[in-house]
Amino acid sequence: MQGGDPVSFTRYEHDPGNANSIGGGCLNQILEDQAGNFWFAIWRSGLDRMDRASGTFTHFTPESNGLIDNGVLRVYEAPSQPGILWVGTEDGLSRMDTRTEQFTNYDIGRSMMMLEDSKGRFWVATGSSGLYLFDRVAGKIVVHYTVEDGLAHNITYSVFEDEDGFLWISTENGLSRFHPEEKTFVNFTVDDGLPDNRFIEPAKFQSPSGELFFGTPSGAVSFFPREVVASSMAPSIVITAVRIEGDDADVAGSRRQEIPIMTRGAISLSHEERDLRFEYTGIHFSRPDGTRYRYILEGYDTHWIDGGSERGVRYTKLTHGEYLFRVAAKNLGSDWEETSLIVTILPPWWRTAWAYALYALLFAAAVFAVERFQRERLVARERLRAEREQARAIASTNAELQRALQHLTETQDQLVHSQKMASLGQLTAGIAHELKNPLNFVNNFAELSTELTGELVALLDEERERLTPVNAHQLKGILDDLRMNTQKINEHGRRADGIIRAMLDHARTQPGGRDSVDLNGLLDEYVNLAFHGMRARVPEFNSAIERKYDSTVGKVEVVPQEIGRVFLNLLDNAFYAVHQKQASAGPGFTPTVWVETTRGEDYVEIRVKDNGPGVPHSVRDKIFEPFFTTKPAGSGTGLGLSLSYDIVVKGHRGMLTVEGEEGEGASFILRLPG
C-alpha cells in the first residue's frame, strides 16, 4: 500500500488434516455474543466457536454435540438471555446453552432468522411456513402466520422490529409490515417503490439509527420505517350479491340484483332459502390488493370476524328471523369503511301466528284430555297403591310370623337336643361310673401283678443256683411274658380310664352361666397353659408361638369354662402336631404355632394354625365325630374335637372348621357371635 504500512490479512481456511481449523468454507453468518465469543454459522458444516487468542475453532455438529442439523443458517442471542444461542438450520431450531454446551432441538422446519421483540416475544422467520410466534418456555409454536393471514409470502427471509413495535418481514413476494397487537399485515411491492418483489436471504441489516436495508436481485433498498406513509383513503365498500344455494337472490324479489354502491337495503327470503353467501368488494384505486375485510352477521355471530382479503362469506342453515349483515373494509393507513344489509328469513307456515293460535286450541284440548286421563289414572294408582300397601302389610305380618315360628322351632330343637343330650349324658355317666369301678380294680391289680412279677424275677435271680439252667431259663421266660402281659393290661386299662373320663366330661349338661370376658386375655392364658402342659409331658419339646391379637375384639359373652376347654383342646392338638412333625423332619424344622384373633362385622374369629403334618382331605368330614382320632392308638380318645364342636356350634351358636393341606399344617377356625 503506497504512503503507509503494508496491509496484512489473517485467513481462516478449512484444513481436513487439522481438527482445530474452521469447519467449512461457506459462511452464512458471524456473531459476537455478549461474552465476546465469535460464532460462525457454516453451511453444511454446523456451528463453530472461535478462540480469538489461539485462532482455533471448536465444532458443534449433530454427530458430536446434538445440533439438529449441519445446515446452519442463522445464530442469534436474545438480549434477555445471555449465554443462550438460538441456531436456525435447514431442519429446525436448536437452543444451545453455551455454559453446558447442551442442545435442545425443535422440529419446526427451515428457520431463517430469529428475533426477540421489545415485549419479550420470540419470532421465527421460516423458509417455507411463514412467521412463527414461538414460546421459549414451553418449547412450542404459539401462533402461525401465513399468506392466509395477510403475509406477503410463506417464504420469509428476515424479521426486524422498528421503534414503533412493527415487525418488518422480507419475503419471496414483497415486504410485509406486521402489527403484533392488531395481528394485521400491510404488504409493499414494486408498485410501492421496491426494486424487486423478491429478496435475497443474507442481504439484510438494521442500523443503530433504525434504518432498514434489504438486498434484492435488482438492487438494494433502505428506508426509515416512520417515513413509510401509506394512503389514508379508505376503500368504498359495497355488497354486490347474496347467493342462495348457488343461485342469486334479488334484493327486490327477482332472482338477482346487485346492491348499488353506498346504499343500504333489505331482502326478504323464504324459510327454505337459508344457505346464503354474501359477496362484497372494497374499491381502492391506488392499492386494490391491500384491502382487508371484516364482517359480522348480527343475530348469528357474536363478534367481528377477520375476513382477510376474501370478498365473500357463506352462512348455512340459518333459522328464520331478522339478521343484519355488516361488512367493513380498510387499506393501508385508513379507517374501516362499513356497509350493511338487513336480511329477513320468513318462518314456515307452521310457525306463523295463525298456526300458533291453532296449536293453542289443540294444546288446550290435549290438556283437558290429559287432565281427565291423569285423574282416572291417579284414582287407579291410588287404588293399586292401597292394595299393594295391604299386600305388603300382610307379607310383613307373614314374615314376622315365619321368623317367630322359626325361632320357636329352633328353641324347640334346642330343648329337644338338650333333653336328648341330658338323657344321653345321664346314661353315659351311669355307664361310665359302672365301668370305672371294675376298671380301677383291673388297673390296680395289673399294677400289683407287675410289681409281684418284678419281685419273682428278683427272687429267681437269688435262687438261680438251686435250679437247673434249663428250668431257670424257662421260668425266667414265663415271668417275662407274665410281666409284659400285666404291663399291657395296665396300659390299656389307663387308656380305657381316659375314655371313661372323656365320656364323663362329654356328659356334663350344666356348664355354668355366660359371662362377658376379655377374649384375647382368656386365649393367651390358655396358650401358655397348653404350652407348659406339653412341656411337662415332653420335657425336650419346644415351639415358636406367633401371637396376633386384634385389639378391637374386646369382651365377648361366652361360657368361659367351656370356651377354655375348646382353646385348650385346639392348642394341645397343634403342639402335638408340630412335635410329631419335628420327630420326622429332623433338626432343620422349626415347630411353630400361630394364634390370631379378628373382629368381623357381627362375629369374632379365633384361628389356631400349626406347621405340622396337616389333616388329609379323606378324614376332614369325620374329624369332629365322637371317638374319631388321627393319633396313634393310646395317644387320644377321639372325643376332644367332638366335645369342642358341640360347645361351639350347639352351646354358643358358632362355627368350627378346619383348613390346610396335607403336609403343610392345619388351621382350625372358630367363630363366635359377637
HELIX and SHEET records of a PDB file:
HELIX    1   1 VAL A  147  ASP A  149  5                                   3    
HELIX    2   2 VAL A  190  ASP A  192  5                                   3    
HELIX    3   3 PRO A  225  GLU A  227  5                                   3    
HELIX    4   4 PRO A  288  GLY A  290  5                                   3    
HELIX    5   5 TRP A  349  ARG A  351  5                                   3    
HELIX    6   6 ALA A  353  GLU A  462  1                                 110    
HELIX    7   7 ARG A  464  ARG A  466  5                                   3    
HELIX    8   8 PRO A  469  HIS A  506  1                                  38    
HELIX    9   9 LEU A  519  ARG A  537  1                                  19    
HELIX   10  10 PRO A  560  ALA A  585  1                                  26    
HELIX   11  11 HIS A  617  LYS A  622  5                                   6    
HELIX   12  12 GLY A  640  TYR A  645  1                                   6    
HELIX   13  13 ASP A  646  GLY A  651  3                                   6    
HELIX   14  14 HIS A  652  HIS A  652  1                                   1    
SHEET    1   A 4 LEU A  27  GLU A  32  0                                        
SHEET    2   A 4 PHE A  38  ILE A  42 -1                                        
SHEET    3   A 4 GLY A  46  ASP A  51 -1                                        
SHEET    4   A 4 THR A  56  PHE A  60 -1                                        
SHEET    1   B 4 VAL A  72  GLU A  77  0                                        
SHEET    2   B 4 ILE A  84  THR A  89 -1                                        
SHEET    3   B 4 LEU A  93  ASP A  97 -1                                        
SHEET    4   B 4 GLN A 102  TYR A 106 -1                                        
SHEET    1   C 4 SER A 111  GLU A 116  0                                        
SHEET    2   C 4 PHE A 122  THR A 126 -1                                        
SHEET    3   C 4 LEU A 131  ASP A 135 -1                                        
SHEET    4   C 4 LYS A 140  TYR A 145 -1                                        
SHEET    1   D 4 THR A 156  GLU A 161  0                                        
SHEET    2   D 4 LEU A 167  THR A 171 -1                                        
SHEET    3   D 4 GLY A 174  HIS A 179 -1                                        
SHEET    4   D 4 THR A 184  PHE A 188 -1                                        
SHEET    1   E 3 LYS A 204  GLN A 206  0                                        
SHEET    2   E 3 LEU A 212  THR A 216 -1                                        
SHEET    3   E 3 GLY A 219  PHE A 223 -1                                        
SHEET    1   F 4 ASP A 247  ALA A 249  0                                        
SHEET    2   F 4 SER A 236  ILE A 244 -1                                        
SHEET    3   F 4 LEU A 276  ILE A 283 -1                                        
SHEET    4   F 4 GLY A 312  TYR A 315 -1                                        
SHEET    1   G 5 GLY A 265  LEU A 269  0                                        
SHEET    2   G 5 GLU A 337  ILE A 345  1                                        
SHEET    3   G 5 GLY A 321  LYS A 330 -1                                        
SHEET    4   G 5 ARG A 292  GLU A 298 -1                                        
SHEET    5   G 5 ILE A 305  GLY A 308 -1                                        
SHEET    1   H 2 ASP A 515  ASP A 518  0                                        
SHEET    2   H 2 LYS A 555  VAL A 558 -1                                        
SHEET    1   I 5 ALA A 544  LYS A 548  0                                        
SHEET    2   I 5 THR A 592  ARG A 599  1                                        
SHEET    3   I 5 TYR A 603  ASP A 610 -1                                        
SHEET    4   I 5 SER A 667  PRO A 673 -1                                        
SHEET    5   I 5 MET A 655  GLU A 659 -1                                        
END                                                                             
